[in-house]
């Protein structure tokens, strides 16, 4: 049952990192 939790956590982590980087880029462009 634990196995299908980890891919979700990895996806969530990569999405949050991407959004954070996008936010930083947006700050730099402004």
N, CA, C and O atoms as a Tripos MOL2 file, in Angstrom:
@<TRIPOS>MOLECULE
protein
  120   119    30     0     0
PROTEIN
NO_CHARGES

@<TRIPOS>ATOM
      1 N           0.8240   -1.2110    0.0000 N.3       1 UNK1
      2 CA          0.0000    0.0000    0.0000 C.3       1 UNK1
      3 C           0.8600    1.2640    0.0000 C.2       1 UNK1
      4 O           0.4130    2.3190   -0.4510 O.2       1 UNK1
      5 N           2.0700    1.1650    0.4950 N.am      2 UNK2
      6 CA          2.9290    2.3470    0.5590 C.3       2 UNK2
      7 C           3.4820    2.7300   -0.8170 C.2       2 UNK2
      8 O           3.8740    3.8750   -1.0430 O.2       2 UNK2
      9 N           3.5070    1.7450   -1.7400 N.am      3 UNK3
     10 CA          4.2060    1.9890   -3.0040 C.3       3 UNK3
     11 C           3.5680    3.0970   -3.8320 C.2       3 UNK3
     12 O           4.2790    3.8930   -4.4470 O.2       3 UNK3
     13 N           2.2350    3.1620   -3.8580 N.am      4 UNK4
     14 CA          1.6060    4.1810   -4.6960 C.3       4 UNK4
     15 C           1.5950    5.5480   -4.0260 C.2       4 UNK4
     16 O           1.1400    6.5200   -4.6280 O.2       4 UNK4
     17 N           2.0800    5.6420   -2.8060 N.am      5 UNK5
     18 CA          2.1730    6.9420   -2.1320 C.3       5 UNK5
     19 C           3.4310    7.6790   -2.6150 C.2       5 UNK5
     20 O           3.3960    8.8880   -2.8480 O.2       5 UNK5
     21 N           4.5310    6.9490   -2.7610 N.am      6 UNK6
     22 CA          5.8040    7.5910   -3.0810 C.3       6 UNK6
     23 C           5.8270    8.3010   -4.4370 C.2       6 UNK6
     24 O           6.3380    9.4180   -4.5200 O.2       6 UNK6
     25 N           5.2870    7.6890   -5.5130 N.am      7 UNK7
     26 CA          5.2410    8.4240   -6.7910 C.3       7 UNK7
     27 C           4.4660    9.7340   -6.6730 C.2       7 UNK7
     28 O           4.8480   10.7380   -7.2730 O.2       7 UNK7
     29 N           3.3810    9.7250   -5.9020 N.am      8 UNK8
     30 CA          2.6070   10.9600   -5.7080 C.3       8 UNK8
     31 C           3.4410   12.0110   -4.9900 C.2       8 UNK8
     32 O           3.4110   13.1880   -5.3500 O.2       8 UNK8
     33 N           4.1880   11.5830   -3.9710 N.am      9 UNK9
     34 CA          5.0270   12.5200   -3.2310 C.3       9 UNK9
     35 C           6.1280   13.0680   -4.1340 C.2       9 UNK9
     36 O           6.4420   14.2570   -4.0780 O.2       9 UNK9
     37 N           6.7130   12.2110   -4.9640 N.am     10 UNK10
     38 CA          7.7680   12.6500   -5.8750 C.3      10 UNK10
     39 C           7.2130   13.6430   -6.8920 C.2      10 UNK10
     40 O           7.8530   14.6470   -7.2040 O.2      10 UNK10
     41 N           6.0160   13.3550   -7.4050 N.am     11 UNK11
     42 CA          5.3860   14.2560   -8.3700 C.3      11 UNK11
     43 C           5.0620   15.5930   -7.7090 C.2      11 UNK11
     44 O           5.3000   16.6540   -8.2880 O.2      11 UNK11
     45 N           4.5170   15.5360   -6.4930 N.am     12 UNK12
     46 CA          4.1800   16.7620   -5.7740 C.3      12 UNK12
     47 C           5.4330   17.5820   -5.5080 C.2      12 UNK12
     48 O           5.4210   18.8070   -5.6330 O.2      12 UNK12
     49 N           6.5260   16.8920   -5.1340 N.am     13 UNK13
     50 CA          7.7760   17.5850   -4.8410 C.3      13 UNK13
     51 C           8.3090   18.2710   -6.0950 C.2      13 UNK13
     52 O           8.7110   19.4330   -6.0450 O.2      13 UNK13
     53 N           8.3140   17.5500   -7.2260 N.am     14 UNK14
     54 CA          8.8410   18.1310   -8.4600 C.3      14 UNK14
     55 C           7.9680   19.2940   -8.9300 C.2      14 UNK14
     56 O           8.4790   20.2840   -9.4540 O.2      14 UNK14
     57 N           6.6490   19.1740   -8.7420 N.am     15 UNK15
     58 CA          5.7350   20.2570   -9.1230 C.3      15 UNK15
     59 C           5.9850   21.4920   -8.2550 C.2      15 UNK15
     60 O           6.0130   22.6150   -8.7570 O.2      15 UNK15
     61 N           6.1670   21.2740   -6.9440 N.am     16 UNK16
     62 CA          6.3840   22.4090   -6.0480 C.3      16 UNK16
     63 C           7.7160   23.0790   -6.3520 C.2      16 UNK16
     64 O           7.8270   24.3030   -6.2780 O.2      16 UNK16
     65 N           8.7330   22.2810   -6.6960 N.am     17 UNK17
     66 CA         10.0320   22.8460   -7.0600 C.3      17 UNK17
     67 C           9.9110   23.6580   -8.3440 C.2      17 UNK17
     68 O          10.4750   24.7470   -8.4530 O.2      17 UNK17
     69 N           9.1740   23.1260   -9.3130 N.am     18 UNK18
     70 CA          8.9790   23.8300  -10.5850 C.3      18 UNK18
     71 C           8.2570   25.1520  -10.3640 C.2      18 UNK18
     72 O           8.6390   26.1770  -10.9300 O.2      18 UNK18
     73 N           7.2080   25.1260   -9.5360 N.am     19 UNK19
     74 CA          6.4500   26.3460   -9.2630 C.3      19 UNK19
     75 C           7.3160   27.3600   -8.5300 C.2      19 UNK19
     76 O           7.2320   28.5600   -8.7930 O.2      19 UNK19
     77 N           8.1540   26.8760   -7.6050 N.am     20 UNK20
     78 CA          9.0270   27.7820   -6.8620 C.3      20 UNK20
     79 C          10.0290   28.4270   -7.8120 C.2      20 UNK20
     80 O          10.2880   29.6270   -7.7210 O.2      20 UNK20
     81 N          10.5980   27.6280   -8.7310 N.am     21 UNK21
     82 CA         11.5520   28.1740   -9.6920 C.3      21 UNK21
     83 C          10.8700   29.1700  -10.6170 C.2      21 UNK21
     84 O          11.4420   30.2100  -10.9440 O.2      21 UNK21
     85 N           9.6390   28.8520  -11.0430 N.am     22 UNK22
     86 CA          8.8870   29.7620  -11.9070 C.3      22 UNK22
     87 C           8.6270   31.0750  -11.1720 C.2      22 UNK22
     88 O           8.7150   32.1490  -11.7670 O.2      22 UNK22
     89 N           8.3100   30.9890   -9.8850 N.am     23 UNK23
     90 CA          8.0720   32.1810   -9.0820 C.3      23 UNK23
     91 C           9.3310   33.0190   -8.9590 C.2      23 UNK23
     92 O           9.2770   34.2470   -9.0290 O.2      23 UNK23
     93 N          10.4740   32.3490   -8.7730 N.am     24 UNK24
     94 CA         11.7360   33.0720   -8.6650 C.3      24 UNK24
     95 C          12.0750   33.7600   -9.9800 C.2      24 UNK24
     96 O          12.5400   34.9000   -9.9870 O.2      24 UNK24
     97 N          11.8440   33.0680  -11.0890 N.am     25 UNK25
     98 CA         12.1060   33.6590  -12.4070 C.3      25 UNK25
     99 C          11.2030   34.8680  -12.6240 C.2      25 UNK25
    100 O          11.6340   35.8920  -13.1550 O.2      25 UNK25
    101 N           9.9460   34.7360  -12.2060 N.am     26 UNK26
    102 CA          9.0050   35.8450  -12.3570 C.3      26 UNK26
    103 C           9.4760   37.0520  -11.5450 C.2      26 UNK26
    104 O           9.3760   38.1950  -11.9920 O.2      26 UNK26
    105 N           9.9940   36.7750  -10.3370 N.am     27 UNK27
    106 CA         10.4990   37.8650   -9.4910 C.3      27 UNK27
    107 C          11.6960   38.5390  -10.1610 C.2      27 UNK27
    108 O          11.8230   39.7630  -10.1280 O.2      27 UNK27
    109 N          12.5730   37.7370  -10.7660 N.am     28 UNK28
    110 CA         13.7590   38.2970  -11.4060 C.3      28 UNK28
    111 C          13.3870   39.1380  -12.6190 C.2      28 UNK28
    112 O          14.0120   40.1670  -12.8750 O.2      28 UNK28
    113 N          12.3730   38.7080  -13.3690 N.am     29 UNK29
    114 CA         11.9770   39.4410  -14.5690 C.3      29 UNK29
    115 C          11.3120   40.7610  -14.2120 C.2      29 UNK29
    116 O          11.3840   41.7160  -14.9860 O.2      29 UNK29
    117 N          10.6700   40.8290  -13.0630 N.am     30 UNK30
    118 CA         10.0440   42.0750  -12.6260 C.3      30 UNK30
    119 C          11.0790   42.9620  -11.9660 C.2      30 UNK30
    120 O          10.7550   44.0650  -11.5240 O.2      30 UNK30
@<TRIPOS>BOND
     1     1     2 1
     2     2     3 1
     3     3     4 2
     4     3     5 am
     5     5     6 1
     6     6     7 1
     7     7     8 2
     8     7     9 am
     9     9    10 1
    10    10    11 1
    11    11    12 2
    12    11    13 am
    13    13    14 1
    14    14    15 1
    15    15    16 2
    16    15    17 am
    17    17    18 1
    18    18    19 1
    19    19    20 2
    20    19    21 am
    21    21    22 1
    22    22    23 1
    23    23    24 2
    24    23    25 am
    25    25    26 1
    26    26    27 1
    27    27    28 2
    28    27    29 am
    29    29    30 1
    30    30    31 1
    31    31    32 2
    32    31    33 am
    33    33    34 1
    34    34    35 1
    35    35    36 2
    36    35    37 am
    37    37    38 1
    38    38    39 1
    39    39    40 2
    40    39    41 am
    41    41    42 1
    42    42    43 1
    43    43    44 2
    44    43    45 am
    45    45    46 1
    46    46    47 1
    47    47    48 2
    48    47    49 am
    49    49    50 1
    50    50    51 1
    51    51    52 2
    52    51    53 am
    53    53    54 1
    54    54    55 1
    55    55    56 2
    56    55    57 am
    57    57    58 1
    58    58    59 1
    59    59    60 2
    60    59    61 am
    61    61    62 1
    62    62    63 1
    63    63    64 2
    64    63    65 am
    65    65    66 1
    66    66    67 1
    67    67    68 2
    68    67    69 am
    69    69    70 1
    70    70    71 1
    71    71    72 2
    72    71    73 am
    73    73    74 1
    74    74    75 1
    75    75    76 2
    76    75    77 am
    77    77    78 1
    78    78    79 1
    79    79    80 2
    80    79    81 am
    81    81    82 1
    82    82    83 1
    83    83    84 2
    84    83    85 am
    85    85    86 1
    86    86    87 1
    87    87    88 2
    88    87    89 am
    89    89    90 1
    90    90    91 1
    91    91    92 2
    92    91    93 am
    93    93    94 1
    94    94    95 1
    95    95    96 2
    96    95    97 am
    97    97    98 1
    98    98    99 1
    99    99   100 2
   100    99   101 am
   101   101   102 1
   102   102   103 1
   103   103   104 2
   104   103   105 am
   105   105   106 1
   106   106   107 1
   107   107   108 2
   108   107   109 am
   109   109   110 1
   110   110   111 1
   111   111   112 2
   112   111   113 am
   113   113   114 1
   114   114   115 1
   115   115   116 2
   116   115   117 am
   117   117   118 1
   118   118   119 1
   119   119   120 2
@<TRIPOS>SUBSTRUCTURE
     1 UNK1         2 RESIDUE 1 A UNK
     2 UNK2         6 RESIDUE 1 A UNK
     3 UNK3        10 RESIDUE 1 A UNK
     4 UNK4        14 RESIDUE 1 A UNK
     5 UNK5        18 RESIDUE 1 A UNK
     6 UNK6        22 RESIDUE 1 A UNK
     7 UNK7        26 RESIDUE 1 A UNK
     8 UNK8        30 RESIDUE 1 A UNK
     9 UNK9        34 RESIDUE 1 A UNK
    10 UNK10       38 RESIDUE 1 A UNK
    11 UNK11       42 RESIDUE 1 A UNK
    12 UNK12       46 RESIDUE 1 A UNK
    13 UNK13       50 RESIDUE 1 A UNK
    14 UNK14       54 RESIDUE 1 A UNK
    15 UNK15       58 RESIDUE 1 A UNK
    16 UNK16       62 RESIDUE 1 A UNK
    17 UNK17       66 RESIDUE 1 A UNK
    18 UNK18       70 RESIDUE 1 A UNK
    19 UNK19       74 RESIDUE 1 A UNK
    20 UNK20       78 RESIDUE 1 A UNK
    21 UNK21       82 RESIDUE 1 A UNK
    22 UNK22       86 RESIDUE 1 A UNK
    23 UNK23       90 RESIDUE 1 A UNK
    24 UNK24       94 RESIDUE 1 A UNK
    25 UNK25       98 RESIDUE 1 A UNK
    26 UNK26      102 RESIDUE 1 A UNK
    27 UNK27      106 RESIDUE 1 A UNK
    28 UNK28      110 RESIDUE 1 A UNK
    29 UNK29      114 RESIDUE 1 A UNK
    30 UNK30      118 RESIDUE 1 A UNK
